[in-house]
Structure formats: C-alpha cells, structure tokens
Amino acid sequence: MQQLLPPTMRSQIFGGEKERRIFTNALDEVHSLYGEMNKQLVTPDIDVVWALSTPGTVKEPASFPEGEKDNPYEGTMFNKGTIVRSVEIVLEVTALRLGKPVSGVTREDVALHGPTLYYNGESEQNPGTRFPQQNQHFLELSQQQDFPIPPEKVVICPIIEVNTPGQVKQLAEYLTGKLPDTRKVAVVHGVPHAARTGRYLEKYKGDFPESTTMVPFLVDQNEKGNQSRLAVLEAGKAAIYGAKGDLDARSSFFGEDGPQHPRPRIDLRGDLRQKGLLPKPR
C-alpha cells in the first residue's frame, strides 16, 4: 500500500501518529463506501443535488503537465460520470414527488417540482486554474434542448478557491443566501474523494443551514483500473491536511473512529439498514 504513495507524502503520513490514524480511518471509509455503491436511497426531501467537479471537464479528460502524467486522475472523465448520476437523481426525486415513473418525468415536471442541480467548478477567472473550461463546458451541455434538466433548475457557480474546501465553502454560501430551508443535499462524487469531502463538510458544517443534511451518493472512479491508487492518494491527502488542521479529523459521513460509528447528521447507513440493504451492527 505504501508504494502507491509518492515518497514525500509517504514520509509525512507515516511520520506522525495523528497522520497515521486519519490515513487508516479514511482508507477504511473508502473501502466501506465502495461496498455501498448503488445502494443509496433517493428520497423526495432531497432539495439540492451537488455534482462535485473533478479534474477534467464534462467534455474533456483530465490532462496534467509533463512531469505530472503519473497522476491517477490523468486521462479520466469523472466529471461526466458525476453529472450523469446527478441528473438521474434529479429525475428520481421528481418522480417520487409526483408519484410517477422516472421514464414519465418531463422537463416541465422538473421545473415545477424537481430539486436544484448544483455544480461549482473552475473557470478562466480562477487564479491558478488547471481546468478553466469546467463551468463553461457544463453550461454548454445544460443548454442543449435534449438535456433533461431545464435551465431554471441548473445552478453553475465559480468556486471561491481551486480546491475542495473552496467548493464546500461556496456551496455553504449559496445555500445560506439562496436556499436556507434546504432539507437534504445529495453529495455526488467519487468514492475516493469522499475521504476528504466528508472532512471538509465537517470542518465547515457551521457555515451551512442548521436544518441541512448531507447525504453521499457515490460514483465509481475506476475507469483505468486505478481505484486503489486513488483511494490511497485521497486518504493520504486527508491525513496530511487533517494533521495541519486544514480539514477535520472526522468525516461528516462517519465518526472519528471510522465507518463503524456513523454520525446522526448523515442518514445514509440508517436508511440502508431500515431497508434491509445493510446488516444491523452486532
């Protein structure tokens, strides 16, 4: 496992007790979440579907400069998978609210009864951007006539900072200012990325409306057979940033000791157990 980490990151993680603990917990969480893929329950009280942007755009694969081509995100199209799943969730929520099959949901139905599809990616205005066309490419896609979500239900915002905490803080700002009564947010992202996303959501949870619950919806990020590298990389980042205090030691998706201790704000595991999709804890 250690050989999957860059040497500098490896020495940082395994050089301190706190780093090792966060790394181990984050890796356990990722493994646990892989087992829960495709089991998340869509419920009618999801008011916002948040598609987290990742390296690349919805139209183009991620491409890094020479010297960084060994990045496990190189050549991946994870934005596309995230947006496809997010659209599915919007349609499923609308269908549940109207009591009709998903196949019967129209754009007008979504406009009148559907949740908001929210995307905050990079743009040319972001200093240090590597993927300046993220927002523009999704905007172009969402404006096509056959896109199933009408424009009034699509919100595309430039992120405050070109990183995950920038995405989290910008979402909190939007919800607080525009949709303070949001009940649930479907957090649509790749499984490995959840190692950090959950910890940033925990760190900045005081910035979100008190009534809002974050529910993770997971997308497989195994396009190139690199899920192990991605899992170790993201867990390593969580450990290093967590030790510095940049993110919380615990995840909003789990407790501080890992996936055996779910937190009440996140109802994914409770919902799954009630439906018999996960065994009850011993």
ABEGO torsion letter per residue (X at the ends): XAAABBAAAAAAAAABAAAAAAAAAAAAAAAAAAAABGABBBBAABABBBBBBBBEBAABBBBBBBGAAABAABGBBAAAAAAAAAAAAAAAAAAAAAGBBAAABBAAAAAAABBBBBBBBBBAABBGBABAAAAAAAAAAAABAABABBAAABBBBBBABBBAAAAAAAAAAAAAAABAABABBBBBBBAAAAAAAAAAAAAAAAABBAABBBBBBBBBBAAAGAAAAAAAAAAAAAAAAAAAGABBABBAABBAAEAABBBAABAAAAAAAAAGABBBBX
